[in-house]
């Protein structure tokens, strides 16, 4: 898998992604601590609102940003987004009001909604070989999973040496490192730039809609929209209700929560590690639909695990189900870049990746609050409803996805 890192341009870009993710992970931990410092009585509400603002920024800004920077060199778009995130992160330790946190978080996440799709659109132009590109997608997935598992540990270690507000300076350092790595990289021109002079320039509104229109008009991209909902429905139950399962259902301490979430991350990393070899023999359609069925079934079986009376056995059962959710989650998400690259003209890749970024997060914007609100009616009922949504989305994707289409 690591052979792809021999490519100098990709190696620098991947390193930029990793250090930026470390910074983002530190910011997530620090944000919760700052929320408590500013409003101890309503820290959960402050953090929840900040995370909701993050999702709104992802959904709204990504397609608009893709349209706004369509004529700019991608290298400078990446650097500009990193610099903006650096400035915001360095400002967060000095906030004194909750509304200031909300504004800065929106700006930071708007910059991320510009950086990530642009970064994703560069990689297909760097790695032309499909096997290498598949490995790059898996490495990217591994980086996200490692960030979610290791960043809290790294933050905890730093908090032994520095105050919590200083974690934001660690975030700023991560974004600075990312920007410097991009500066040192020769980023390829946009796919299709050689014909840019002969192509009509679309109005801003048309450019902003372009990516979404590609998804709805392209037959082999439509199933991806539904599979995004499958992942969001199952993932929201895991991420929102794990703490309730540990503390309320099984009466265990909060230090068990990261262990269950780590099981989900381990499953995701295992799938990401195996997928480059699997996809040489198995079409994306089969791999992704199998993963969707697996994570749907895992959430659907959660009520059985929750009904186990003995806490240790019950938590082990939940951990195994969360491992299965992680396997399915990565199996669905990792190959999406291959499908977009194969079915979208090179010049439209930035718009397509921005649309995928926005539309997938729109699903989470629906399922996050749904998982929370339904939880008041009982965890078993919540699991069954979300499993039902995931199952319906998976069935719809299977029906929309032509089995005979060229998927490899």
C-alpha positions, 0 to 999 in steps of 0.5 A, a space after each residue: 500500500 505504501 508504494 504510492 508514497 514514492 510519488 513525491 507530489 502525492 507524498 507531500 499532499 498526503 503529509 499536508 492532509 495528515 498534519 491538517 487533520 492532527 490540527 483539526 483533531 486538537 481543535 475538536 478537543 479544545 472546542 469542548 473545553 472552551 465551551 465549558 469555560 464560556 458557559 459551564 451550565 450549557 457547555 453541551 448546547 454550545 458545543 452542539 450548536 458549534 458542530 451544527 454550524 460546522 455541518 451547515 458550513 460544509 453543506 452550504 459553502 462547498 458548492 459555492 466555494 467550488 464555483 467561486 474559485 473555479 478559475 483560480 490555481 488550485 495550489 493557491 486555493 489550498 494555501 489560502 484555505 490553510 492560512 485562513 484556518 490558521 488565523 481562525 485557530 490562532 484567534 480562538 484562545 482569545 474569544 470571550 463570548 459564545 457568539 464569537 466562537 460560532 462566527 470563528 467556527 463557521 469561518 474555519 469550517 467554510 475554509 475546510 469546505 473549500 480545502 477538502 474538495 479542492 484537495 480531492 480534485 487534485 489527487 486524480 490528476 497526480 495519480 493517473 493509475 487507478 490502482 494507485 488512486 485506490 490506494 490513495 483513497 484508502 490512505 486518506 480514509 486511514 488518516 481520517 480514522 487515525 485522527 479520530 482515534 489518536 487526536 484525543 490521546 495526543 490532546 490529553 498528553 499535551 494537556 499535561 504540559 499546556 493549558 487547554 486554550 493552547 491546543 488551538 495553537 497546536 491547531 494553527 501549527 498543523 494548518 501552517 505545516 499543511 500550507 508549507 507542504 503545499 507551497 513546496 509542491 508542484 500542483 498539476 493544472 486542473 484536468 481539462 485546463 488545456 481546453 479552458 480557453 475554448 469552453 464557455 464560462 458559466 455564470 456563478 449560479 450555474 457553476 454552483 449547481 454544476 456538481 449537484 446536477 452532475 450527480 442527479 443526471 449521471 446514472 452511475 452517480 445517483 446511487 452514491 447519493 443514497 449510500 451517503 444516507 445509509 452511512 449517515 443513518 448508521 453512523 449517527 446512531 453510533 456517534 450520538 448514542 454510544 455515550 448513552 449506551 455506555 453510561 445509561 444502558 450498561 452503567 459504565 464510566 465514561 472511559 469506556 466510550 472511546 473504547 467503543 468508538 475505537 472499535 468503530 474506527 478499527 473496523 473502518 481502518 481494516 476495510 480501508 487497508 483491504 479495499 485496494 486488493 479487494 477492488 482489483 477483483 470485486 466491482 465497486 457496486 458489490 463492495 459498496 452494497 455489501 458494506 451498506 448491508 453490513 452496517 445496516 444489519 449491525 445497527 438493526 441488531 443493536 437492540 439485541 446487544 442492548 438487551 443483554 443484562 450482563 454489562 461486560 457481555 453487552 458492551 462486547 456485543 456492542 463493540 463487535 457491532 460497531 466494528 462491523 459498522 466501521 467495516 461497512 462505513 469504509 467499504 461504502 465511502 472509500 471507493 466513491 472517488 473512483 466512481 466520480 473520477 470514472 464518470 465525470 469529465 476531468 474539468 468537472 472534478 472539482 465541482 463533483 467532489 464539492 457536491 459529494 462533500 456537500 450532499 454527504 454532509 447534508 445527510 448527516 445534518 438530517 441524521 444527527 438531530 434525528 438520532 438525538 431526538 429519537 433517543 428520547 423514545 428509547 435506544 432500541 426504537 431509535 436503532 430500528 428506525 435508523 436501520 430502517 432508513 439505512 436499509 431503505 436507502 441501500 435498497 434504493 441504491 441497489 435498484 438505481 445502480 445498473 448491475 451491468 454498468 462498467 464499475 471497474 
